[in-house]
Amino acid sequence: MSEPTVLMKGLGIPESPRWHEDRLWFCNWIDRQIVAVDLDGRAEVAPARDQEQLMGYSIDWLPDGRLLMTGDRLRRQEPNGSMVTLAEQKANEIVVDARGNIYLNGADFDFAGGEAPKPGYIKLLAPDGELRQVADDIQFPNGMVITPDNRTLIIAESFAGRLTAFDIAADGGLSNRRVFAEGLGPDGICADADGAVWVSAGGSSVVRVAEGGEILQRVELRENRAPFAVMLGGPDRRTLFIMTAEWRAADGIAANLERLTSGPRTGEILALPVSVPGAGRP
């Protein structure tokens, strides 16, 4: 496998990557931006409008093309550019299925402030506007993917070091909870056409893992580079984008976040060609 190349640098914490309308979209945390960049590195930068959080917000799109943004609440961008509140629900990650079901996750404790962890949840906002919880006891919920057939949701449980899968019912509910893979360091994730998942392995590496835990491929990054999220995109979805920033494991969470917030912008987006294309949502 070839070495990753740098598509963009000088970012805060690049997160929530999505391949949408021939560009890579992502959230540039700390600077409160939503950015769209093409494969030549030409970027369009917009403020994350009405967003009150420096970190912990994500984006996705409804089937009709309207942008959604999590954070202190769930917002939708209207065709005229205005933002409307869909739900007074604080959330971290988001994924939308082909039917318009919106899955949100989060955990109600102050991660950045060092508060003791509490189990998190997945909530569903259905197309009719009903919001309900569909999974609990998630050990720091993070990235989510939905398989192309809309029948399975996989979520990263960061504090448990595992990927967990659920069956999706006709009404959007989740059941048949099971372990997809363990022994990882999962954050943002993406899936490919063979049913494997790209995910952080902890430290400074990302892996392609099959259901059951077999590591199929591994990509090592530079020392002290944390992969915060990954996405398969490009014209044929055979480019792996790795969202990364400097992270010194020995310094602890609070010190790292303080340095990333007040210090140099070390965030980068790396691009790497792969053989199996992306599939599913996002």
Disulfide bonds with the S-S distance in Angstrom:
none
